[in-house]
Amino acid sequence: MNDRGGVIVSGGGIGGLAAALAASRAGWEVRLFEGAPAFSEVGAGIQLGPNVVKVLHGWGLTEALQAVAAFPDRLQVCNAVSGQPLGELPLGDAMVQRYGAAYATVHRADLHRLLLSAVQQQDVKFHLGRPLQSFSQTAQAVTVQAGALEIEADALIGADGLWSTVRQRLLGDGLPRQTGHLAYRALLPQASLPAHLRSSHITAWLGPRLHVVHYPVRAGEWLNVVAIVQGQLEGDLDQWDHNHHAGELAAALAGTCTALQDLIAAIDGWRVWALCDRPPMAGAHQQAVGRVALLGDAAHPMLPYLAQGAGMALEDAAELGHALMQALDPAFDVPTMLQRYALNRWQRNARVQARALRNGQIFHADGLVRWGRDMALKLLGERLLDVPWLYGATPRQA
């Protein structure tokens, strides 16, 4: 079978759905290829800074987000060993006044469903159970092969995640790197917890070679807990979701304060991921080549220490939609506009990746560095926790 035209998106996760939505809103015919036979999204909670919430507002998803997200009133940072508060950043109305949107926390599956619903209202054609296998491109078109299906299109967007097939075909730069960090994730109803363990804000506990973050999701009714420790996980890394025992996490957190120990002890089931990332891209020439561009984790997988992985994928999609809208003008061609998309994204993504890596070193510090971190947070907590260059951005949209 051979067909022609429009934009092909590879990947049906958050980045892929966002790309499909943005491209469709920009006026393009969109086909989305997803290897799984049905849409699904695993994982737990994610944080959406004001920069990301503004993207969703721009797509007309304000009410949909309000229905499923929580909007914490503050971020507080504590010493995981002593339990002592270190610093605090007001969120809620303070974020709205400063950056034009709130700070939201949402379950990954809820955000995925929100985007899927929005895409289904557009004229997007889905190809489920058809993983993209290969592609080739000329100056005039890109041709995609997925099983017996062959489609010729104007552009291909690789939004197929950490183990991106599109990236491997486009750049051939090897597999993601192991970071030596393990993320234990749990999600549970707040009603199942004692009152003193329930929360309406974000709390980060910083300890030697570890940290724990918890915050409300699902309109505040559930609590998301993430514990990240330094260590190795046996097994194949491409099987990224593993079952693990709570006892191993409890051992890793031995020596932390009573409040944190009580929270961890209240959780029975954990899922664990071995965290991987890639170095930041060296330039726009890697994020877009001809008629093929990368988006989200396919382009810039990052550690979660700035809570912007999903956010950068949504920002990418917004900028992509703007570029594709301009590409409809006869004065512009698709490769030029995809390169402009890459030029407008790669440096910001690289900066976020670098900041996330640095945050991880600070969060997990020990010795004198840990002492200096705690003193700095006590003196300059709000100033250090706020990130104006990140939260204040307003991505362009179609």
Phi, psi and omega in degrees: 000137179226135180220174188214144165113157170078202184243134174254132175247127176259117179118131181245024175276200182298315180295317181294317178295320178296319178296316179297319179296313182295318180293320179294317178296334179280355176104013183260149167286131187234136170240133181244126179255129179224130183291329180288150181287345178211155179288135174203160180215120178264174179118196182226229185274158172223154179257141179236107177291170180303328178299325181276320179300325178296327176297314181294322175301317182296335177270008179076027185251021183301308182293322179297320178292317181299331182287335187241341187268166166251155181232085186301149182275341180196162170249123177240142180244133182230156173282123186291337182273309183273338186080001185287133174297141182247321183192166184211143176235119176295138177246226175051231182299330180298320178292319179299314181293323185276321189237358175089005178199160181280171172259123186244152170234137190212148173289138183303319180294325178292319177294321179298314179296322178299314180290320179299317178299319179294320180293322181295340176276352176262171180270067181252134179261127181262139173238087181273149183071019180231083177294139176293129184258322180197170175205161173218156181219152172236183178294338186261335187195167171239136182245129184248137175247130177219094186066229180278356183269131175232125183231135175257130185220175179276332182206151175236129178248116177274102177238041188259027165079193187304321184259041189305122172291321181299317180298316181298321178288329184276315187249331181057039186258025173085184184272161174301158182264146174286140182257346185076017179242138177245134179249113173267128184235142177215152180218129183208154179296136178296329180296340180277353183259151170302152186305323185286349178260352178283157186208146173246010181226176178266130176236131176243124178255121184254125180221172179297119178062023179197163166202158180230137177232137173220149182197161181281150172221178178051060178059026177088358185279340180240155177246128175260131181233130178231124175243123180245123180234157178271127182172180182244150179242130179281152178113179182283126182292336180287345169269080199281347180251120185235149170279142181214163183262142180298332182299325180291324177291318179301321179294321180295331182263010177301135180097353176278172189290165183298317182300317179289319178299320179297318180296313182297320181293336181281354184251125181270316188253130178232150168240146186233140177240139168274118186281133176231157175209188174224156172297153175302150178296150182278345181176174181298336181296344177268331183278339176214130178228110181063240182261015182238131179227153179253152184214144176066218184297336175296331181263318190212064176298137186220160175289154189276021188277003170235002176054047184228013181299305177294325180299318180291329175295319179291321175297317176306312183298319179298314179293323177299315179300320178297317180294317181292327176298318178292329181292344175288340178288129180303340180286346181238152176245161185300311180302321179296318182286328175292324176292325176294320174305311181296319179299325182276355183241325195295322182290320177295315178299318179296322179294319179294318177301314182294319179293321178297318179297318179294319178301320179300320178295322180287316181301320188262014186294156175224171176066219184294326179296318178297318179298315179296321177300313182296319179295319180296319180293323178294324182275323189228036188309302184297320181295322181283328184277336178283148182226078187302321182295336179270305186289333186278352182289144175235096182300145176287150181222159175291000000 
